[in-house]
């Protein structure tokens, strides 16, 4: 399921240690720090390898996340808003990453633009609780989804290139 | 000019009255019933249900009026469940049955391959559409609706408060929670809430390929919670990959959902009215009509700390004495056995399988593990060690700022 380049990307993202959800106020801060450290490292790696593809930030509590992700196709950049909540049962359950503007445009999506992660990502996450965090969800959940769906959506003419990106 | 305005106003008043009239005649096909009667007549909507009492199936059917049930997820299974419960609920003087509905979704035309909702309801929130139809079916039922996603941090607290305080009497918990949701996250959320508040609940589900379903009765501490055995266990005899169609996230069939809702409400009813035997787990495989039934015991290493607490409480509680079966005499039934016929027990110990299966997740016949659970690491024991190394000196604000400036 995971190819060599993904494995390499994955191995350079730090694993997390703290098993803590957003309701456990005292230890959640610790988990949140680990989340940010992993994300920063991942973005740095992406920049270094010329494959920078997303930005994320969160609210103060670290329970709501939002940002942008983009995908290069035939030298054109297609950009989308990303958002998700940290579920109360995190990290046992993975965040449900959503691309709201694509809602209704592809079948591989649940209501509200939540991308379908059931097959390619959820079993991986379940096997790696609590070591995987948001950075891993981006690398193993959203990235492969974009790689499969975006070219298809472009080909079908459902999404078109916007100059201002 | 003023006469034209008067004319229009008169017309508006007339139309308003007409609309009001339509509303009362259509939406309330019958008035609330003051007193429940057991008489079997065509005009009594409860007579067929009260007959259960006369036939000695149920001791006191009217007890249903004291029950409040929360239904989380009003989709394919949840809406039919709510419909069934609405028809089952009865009314007598001050008490009524109560339904609390949770869902954050809207009715869509894509839902029309399911039961209950009608095309004219497209666009309405599912709880609102359901509440309208349900109070039309049975005006005696009290219906409370909650239109939000329970898995987010803010809404979870609202959800907890509702299930612990919106019972029949204000401030009391609901009598039963029925999970009719379609995703793992929501199930884990209900599980966390019911473990924390020690509420009994039924989990239900229909597989993504629409050809199997199950219900599971979860009594925190007594039976396995949803986190005790996460979806490691899958029903055998179906290769799901062969059924999954490209480009479709989930299939659904009104039949499978109706059957699952039926199994769910039947068992909820048996529990609420204390009759028959409530199944702890009942599966349904539509392809070969296989109904596995079993009891899953709690996992002593469950990840949910409230589950472990409930397990301790359950162990400490005195168990009700189980009726002893009369001893069977050892005397042979047949004095002679000319043909040497002997009976071999079907569940004779199979040595290989018992050594393989982990004792905590008792996998019964017809089931297999989808994957091995990750090995437990004692991460919780060493938070200081982990914290001390890298993160302690960096503040969260710095990290947030750093990420934002990238």
Interface residues (C-beta under 8 A of the other chain):
Chain A: X17 X18 X19 X22 X23 X27 X29 X30 X32 X33 X34 X36 X37 X39 X40 X43 X44 X47 X55 X56 X57 X58 X61 X62 X63 X85 X86 X87 X88 X89 X92 X93 X94 X96 X107 X108 X109 X110 X111 X116 X118 X122 X123 X126 X127 X128 X129 X130
Chain B: X105 X149 X151 X152 X153 X154 X156 X183 X184 X185 X188 X189 X191 X192 X208 X227 X230 X231 X247 X248 X249 X303 X370 X371 X374 X379 X380 X383 X386 X387 X390 X391 X394 X396 X399 X400 X402 X403 X404 X406
